[in-house]
Amino acid sequence: MELLSEYLDLTIFGILGLMSFTVVWLSIERWLFMRALSLPDYQNFDRLTVDLTKHLTTISSIGANAPYVGLLGTVAGILLTFYQIGQNGNVEVGAIMSGLALALKATALGLLVAIPTLMIYNALTRKVEVTQALWRADRDTRQGS
């Protein structure tokens, strides 16, 4: 339990920080790719779709799982609080509330990572749909001419 007590915050915050960094990095990469995209370069719709949706699964997975990582930190923090109460025999309300409040910060951080990540994912998914529609419209225009 000493190991858990010492490294719980560092581990959970480290994982959530890595998840955040990954989302920012992949989001910037996707934005730059879509900004530089030239639709006439694509003759095949499936190739366009593959290129447009690259890394979106990773972004979505991070958005879906960040709250669970935070919840894991909260559960471990609560477990640690109750363990310490049992070991010390200290049933003081202030100590319990302090331990629980510290444990809940992991859930808050998990949500703080997840909410913007899912917003970014939805925006990128919408951009993919619009780009696909524009590609189809351009193809229909070229074939109709």
C-alpha positions in Angstrom: 0.0 0.0 0.0 3.0 2.3 0.5 3.9 2.0 -3.1 0.3 2.8 -4.1 0.2 5.8 -1.8 3.5 7.1 -3.1 2.9 6.7 -6.8 -0.9 6.8 -7.3 -1.2 10.5 -8.3 2.0 10.4 -10.4 0.9 7.3 -12.3 -2.7 8.4 -13.0 -1.7 12.0 -13.9 1.1 10.7 -16.0 -1.2 8.4 -18.0 -3.8 11.2 -18.4 -1.0 13.6 -19.4 0.3 11.2 -22.0 -3.2 10.8 -23.3 -3.6 14.6 -23.5 -0.3 15.0 -25.3 -1.2 12.3 -27.8 -4.6 13.9 -28.6 -3.0 17.3 -29.1 -0.3 15.9 -31.3 -2.7 13.8 -33.4 -5.2 16.6 -33.7 -2.6 19.0 -35.0 -1.4 16.4 -37.4 -4.9 15.8 -38.7 -5.7 19.5 -39.0 -2.5 20.1 -41.0 -3.2 17.2 -43.2 -6.8 18.2 -43.9 -5.7 21.8 -44.5 -3.1 20.7 -47.2 -5.4 18.0 -48.7 -5.9 18.3 -52.5 -9.1 16.4 -53.5 -8.1 16.1 -57.2 -5.1 14.0 -56.1 -7.6 11.2 -55.1 -9.1 9.0 -57.8 -10.3 6.4 -55.3 -12.9 7.2 -52.6 -11.7 4.4 -50.3 -8.1 5.7 -50.4 -9.4 9.2 -49.5 -11.4 7.8 -46.6 -8.4 5.8 -45.3 -6.2 8.9 -45.4 -8.9 11.2 -43.9 -9.7 8.9 -41.0 -6.1 8.1 -40.0 -5.6 8.4 -36.2 -9.3 9.1 -35.5 -9.7 5.8 -33.8 -6.9 6.6 -31.4 -8.4 10.0 -30.6 -11.8 8.4 -30.1 -10.4 5.7 -27.9 -8.6 8.2 -25.7 -11.8 10.3 -25.3 -13.7 7.2 -24.4 -11.2 5.8 -21.9 -9.9 8.9 -20.1 -12.8 9.0 -17.7 -12.1 5.3 -16.8 -8.4 6.1 -16.1 -9.6 8.9 -13.8 -12.1 6.6 -12.2 -9.4 4.0 -11.6 -7.4 6.7 -9.8 -10.4 7.7 -7.7 -11.2 4.1 -6.7 -7.6 3.5 -5.8 -7.5 6.7 -3.8 -10.6 5.8 -1.9 -9.2 2.3 -1.3 -6.0 3.9 0.0 -8.0 6.3 2.3 -10.0 3.5 3.8 -6.9 1.4 4.3 -5.1 4.2 6.1 -8.1 4.8 8.3 -8.1 1.1 9.1 -4.4 1.1 9.9 -4.4 4.2 12.0 -7.8 3.7 13.6 -8.4 7.4 12.8 -12.1 7.9 12.1 -11.9 11.6 12.0 -14.3 13.1 9.5 -11.8 15.7 8.3 -9.2 13.0 7.5 -11.8 11.0 5.6 -13.1 13.9 3.6 -9.6 15.1 2.8 -8.7 11.7 1.5 -11.9 11.4 -0.6 -11.5 14.9 -2.0 -8.0 14.1 -3.1 -9.2 10.9 -4.7 -11.9 12.7 -6.7 -9.3 14.9 -8.5 -8.4 11.9 -10.7 -12.0 11.7 -12.0 -12.1 15.4 -12.6 -8.9 15.2 -14.6 -10.1 12.3 -16.5 -13.2 14.2 -17.5 -11.0 17.3 -18.3 -9.2 15.1 -20.8 -12.2 13.3 -22.2 -14.6 16.2 -22.9 -12.3 18.3 -25.2 -11.0 15.1 -26.8 -14.5 14.0 -27.8 -15.3 17.5 -29.1 -12.1 17.4 -31.2 -13.0 13.9 -32.5 -16.5 15.1 -33.5 -15.1 18.1 -35.3 -12.6 16.0 -37.2 -15.3 13.4 -38.0 -17.5 16.2 -39.4 -14.6 17.5 -41.5 -14.1 14.0 -42.9 -17.8 13.8 -43.9 -17.7 17.2 -45.5 -14.5 16.4 -47.4 -16.0 13.1 -48.6 -19.1 14.9 -49.8 -17.0 17.5 -51.7 -15.0 14.7 -53.3 -18.2 13.1 -54.5 -19.6 16.4 -55.8 -16.4 17.1 -57.7 -16.4 13.6 -59.2 -20.0 14.0 -60.3 -19.2 17.3 -61.8 -16.2 15.9 -63.7 -18.2 12.9 -65.0 -21.1 15.1 -66.0 -18.9 17.4 -68.1 
